[in-house]
Amino acid sequence: MKAALIVIDIQNDYFSGGAFTLENADGACKGAVEAIEQAKRDGWLVIGVQHISTNDAPLFKPNTDGVKIHGAISVALADAPIVVKKEADSFFETNLEQLIRDAGITDIYLTGMMTQHCVTHTALSPQSSGMTVHIIAKGCAAPTQALSDLALQGLSARCKVE
């Protein structure tokens, strides 16, 4: 097994004072930092994902504080590559698949925000085929914990939820 951790959209707009606050954002952020630290200790490829929208979007507007990757995640990622996306699926029209295929990755571990949207779309992306997809639940958040749990339950049919 050759693994990669993909940290999806843990950005300021999802935290208190942001454009779209998620329940348990702080707890998920802490869980994601722990996952990043463990992945680095295990020698995994670690990749951050940042969603950047248009100026008229409700969140992740360019050149705002909300679009920035959360400070704790940014520090934990350090010099990890950052994939910039504009759609829910982190693979769609990005270089994520190329990074993963070039590294010979067999297992991808996903964590981040929002569980029911960007994490789910990335997990079920056609570009993830041929790899085993794992979800690190402690680093996931959604508008409500119940919605996050429901999405994780649904993902468990096709992914390994940990």
JOBEL-V243764 format. One record per pair of residues at least 24 apart in sequence whose C-alpha atoms are under 7 Angstrom apart, sorted by the first residue. I is the first residue (numbers start at 1). J is the second residue. Records with the same first field share a line. If there is no record, write none. Layout:
BEGIN
I: J + J
END
This chain:
BEGIN
1: 106 + 107
2: 104 + 105 + 106 + 107
3: 44 + 45 + 105 + 106 + 107 + 108
4: 44 + 45 + 46 + 105 + 107 + 108 + 109
5: 39 + 44 + 45 + 46 + 47 + 108 + 109 + 110
6: 46 + 47 + 48 + 109 + 110 + 111
7: 47 + 48 + 49 + 110 + 111 + 112
8: 48 + 49 + 50 + 111 + 112 + 113 + 119
9: 49 + 50 + 51 + 112 + 113
10: 69 + 70 + 112 + 113
11: 66 + 67 + 68 + 69 + 70
12: 65 + 66 + 67 + 68 + 69 + 70
13: 59 + 60 + 66 + 67
18: 66
19: 59
22: 141 + 142 + 143 + 144
23: 141 + 142 + 143 + 144 + 145
24: 141
25: 141
28: 138 + 139 + 140 + 141
29: 139
31: 138 + 139
32: 111 + 138 + 139
33: 73 + 76
36: 76
37: 76
46: 80
47: 80 + 81 + 82
48: 77 + 80 + 81 + 82 + 83
49: 82 + 83 + 84
50: 82 + 83 + 84 + 85
51: 84 + 85 + 86
52: 84 + 85 + 86
53: 86
88: 117 + 118 + 121
89: 118 + 121 + 122 + 125
90: 122
91: 122 + 127
97: 127
106: 131 + 132
107: 131 + 132 + 133
108: 132 + 133 + 134
109: 133 + 134 + 135 + 136
110: 134 + 135 + 136
111: 135 + 136 + 137 + 139 + 140
112: 139 + 140 + 141
113: 140 + 141 + 142
114: 140 + 141 + 142
115: 140 + 141 + 142 + 148 + 151
116: 142 + 147 + 148 + 151
120: 155
133: 159 + 160
134: 159 + 160 + 161
135: 159 + 160 + 161 + 162
136: 161 + 162
137: 161 + 162
END
